Amino acid sequence: MSLLLASEQFKLNTEHSDFLLQQNERVEENVVASRANSIPLNGSANFDDNADGHEVSQQQDQQHGQQDVGQHEQQAEALNLPVSLAGYRDQATDYARQAKSKNTRRAYASDWDDFARWCQPYGFVPLPARPETVALYLTALADALKPSTLGRRLATISQVHQAAGHETPTTAAPVRLVWAGIRRAKGTGQQGKAPAVTAEMRRMVDTLDDRLIGVRDRALLLLGFAGAFRRSELVGLDVKDVQAGYDGLTVTIRKSKTDQEGQGRKVGIPYGSHPHTCSVRAMAAWREKSVLTEGALFRAINRHGTLQPGRLSDRAVALIVKRAALAAGLDPARYAGHSLRAGLATSAAQAGVSERSIMAQTGHKSVTVARRYIRDGSLFRDNAAAQVGL
């Protein structure tokens, strides 16, 4: 893709982009919630638009309350539980839903909807599904989807069956054999977004001005790079989570993809070698310009350049990276939010930083995953072919 075409594809109005992303995320959240709860998106009590509306609403509330009591009694009788315990059923369902992150629930909802819709014209039953049905589903999509996406579809089918109390069909021999054949035929290598290494980060930051949105983007990019943070970790930060000290910043990540129970971890952000690309100075400039004292650290900015109360979405991080890449003369299609995290790990490996130190900064718990970045960053360091005198 040429940079000219990329420019047309990614040329979103700077002032509108944050707002549009937040609106899109709210719509998606409502769709997922409505699917999970089987409630229409516009489902609300219909009150008469007259002087008796309040009375009507009270009557409906009483009716709903009586219905709830009746439902709890029926649930208690069916489960052979005391009526006082039946009310905890909905609460237990809510806790079970919180066992998965919002993004995971959204992906499960989308994947399951695709499988169920695929089954319908053939008369297949999606739940419980026969192993032969799942094997045919994988075969039908093998040429259109990446193995990583098919693997996620399999995981979704398995999770839905287990949650419904059915034996998962994904472990049956027909499915395992077809899945193994697809992986062998298609390969399982993943092509992720390009890491934004140090030289590219400097080019991106150089394009940002001193307006409020430029100061915010500079702080977000540099902090995301230096801390090797995930998108969700960046936008989840509150003002209180970033503390300035003599040696730099101490950032507290309260919850992350690999820490759903919120044990938390602290990440040190040292002063940079160059003032213009120093994360500590960039964050101080953002705090001063935004005058933020509490709440979300990174927020949307409207078309008038006014700071909004709403927290940035994780998709906004990807857009900010792409926007800066395009302004720097890079292909924005190759970069996204993950480029910051991958960029730090790759740059550190190129600089000869130890594997242990890199994993301490990135928070990787899997050595195998961390070594993907380290291996890419070490391709030409102590390279055997460079030492034989060709």
C-alpha positions, -999 to +999 in steps of 0.1 A: +000+000+000+014+034-010+016+061+016-008+082-006-034+054-004-027+049+033-032+086+038-066+084+023-075+054+043-064+067+077-070+104+072-095+108+100-102+143+114-079+148+144-104+166+165-132+140+158-113+108+161-113+103+199-150+111+201-159+087+173-140+058+188-156+063+222-191+063+206-183+032+186-171+014+217-203+023+236-225+009+208-204-024+208-208-027+246-246-023+244-247-050+216-227-074+237-247-067+268-280-071+250-269-105+236-257-117+270-289-107+288-314-112+259-328-077+264-337-054+234-313-025+231-342-001+236-359-023+262-373-001+289-407+004+307-433+021+285-450+048+307-480+068+296-472+104+288-498+119+311-504+130+347-509+094+358-475+083+345-459+082+380-488+060+393-485+037+363-447+033+369-453+025+406-479-002+396-454-016+371-427-016+397-449-035+421-458-060+394-421-065+385-414-070+422-441-096+425-428-113+394-393-114+408-405-129+441-424-155+421-394-163+400-372-167+430-397-190+446-399-211+414-360-212+412-358-222+449-383-249+444-365-262+413-331-262+430-345-274+463-330-242+480-344-219+506-362-189+490-338-165+507-309-180+486-326-181+452-320-143+448-282-149+447-286-167+414-285-135+393-256-123+414-237-155+408-243-151+370-228-116+372-197-128+389-193-156+364-196-130+336-168-110+353-145-140+351-137-129+315-126-095+304-149-073+284-129-078+252-129-116+257-167-116+262-171-095+231-150-119+211-169-149+224-202-133+215-191-126+180-175-160+174-205-179+188-229-158+167-209-167+136-210-205+144-247-205+151-255-186+119-234-210+099-253-240+114-287-226+106-291-231+068-278-267+071-301-276+099-272-283+123-278-279+161-251-255+175-257-264+211-249-292+218-231-295+185-219-328+171-181-332+166-188-337+128-205-303+127-176-285+142-151-303+119-172-292+089-173-257+102-135-255+105-131-270+070-156-245+055-136-215+070-101-229+066-093-209+034-109-177+046-095-173+081-061-175+098-054-205+120-052-181+150-087-170+143-100-205+138-083-215+171-102-187+189-135-200+173-127-235+186-121-221+221-154-202+220-173-233+210-157-252+238-164-225+264-200-222+255-206-259+257-189-262+291-208-232+304-241-249+293-232-281+310-225-301+278-194-321+268-173-300+245-171-314+209-137-298+202-117-326+219-134-354+199-112-372+173-129-358+142-123-322+153-087-329+165-077-345+132-092-318+110-077-291+132-043-307+131-045-310+093-054-273+089-026-262+112-001-283+093-014-272+058-017-235+066+011-230+092+007-213+125+031-184+123+016-151+133+023-119+115+017-091+140+021-053+138+055-039+133+074-028+165+079+009+168+116+009+176+135+038+191+143+056+158+107+054+146+094+066+180+116+097+176+102+103+142+066+100+155+071+123+185+088+149+163+055+154+144+035+164+175+029+201+184+023+218+217-015+219+215-033+199+242-039+169+219-002+169+208+010+170+244-014+142+253-003+120+224+034+126+231+029+115+268+008+085+258+033+073+231+064+077+252+049+063+284+035+033+264+068+027+248+090+031+279+067+010+300+059-016+273+023-012+283-007-029+266-034-006+252-058-016+280-031-008+307-025+026+293-061+037+291-068+021+325-044+044+343-056+070+367-037+101+377-029+086+411-013+056+394+017+076+381+040+090+408+070+112+401+102+105+420+139+113+420+148+085+396+117+088+373+081+077+374+066+048+393+036+035+374+011+011+392-008-012+368-038-023+389-052-049+365-040-063+331-046-090+306-025-115+326-037-102+360-075-102+358-077-105+396-060-072+401-029-082+422-012-053+404+025-045+396+048-015+396+068-004+366+097+020+367+101+047+340+135+063+341+145+097+327+153+095+290+186+104+274+170+131+253+146+157+268+124+157+237+117+119+240+118+116+277+087+099+291+091+116+325+092+151+311+064+143+286+042+132+315+050+163+335+040+184+305+007+166+301-001+169+338+006+206+337-013+213+304-043+192+313-045+204+349-056+169+359-055+160+396-077+128+397-096+103+376-086+090+342-051+100+331-056+099+293-089+114+281-106+123+249-103+158+235-132+173+214-130+192+181-127+225+201-096+212+219-114+208+251-105+180+275-134+156+281-142+136+313-144+103+295-115+078+295-099+070+262-108+036+247-081+011+239-089+016+202-080+052+205-044+042+214-042+023+180-055+054+162-030+077+179-001+054+169-013+052+133-018+089+131+017+096+143+031+070+120+014+085+090+026+120+100+062+106+103+061+092+067+056+056+079+030+032+066+002+034+092-012+000+082+019-016+098+015+000+132-010-002+160-012+000+198+008-031+203+037-015+183+047+004+215+050-027+236+068-047+209+090-017+201+104-015+236+111-052+238+127-052+204+148-021+209+160-034+243+171-067+227+190-048+200+207-028+227+218-061+245+195-058+275+191-091+293+161-113+288+153-111+325+153-073+325+131-071+294+105-094+309+106-074+341+096-043+322+071-059+299+055-081+326+056-111+303+050-143+323+057-166+294+094-168+283+082-182+249+061-152+241+088-127+253+114-144+232+095-136+200+105-100+205+139-107+218+147-130+189+136-104+164+157-078+181+188-100+183+189-112+147+220-092+138+236-090+172+265-115+175+253-130+142+273-161+132+274-152+095+289-118+103+319-134+120+332-157+092+348-132+069+325-134+039 
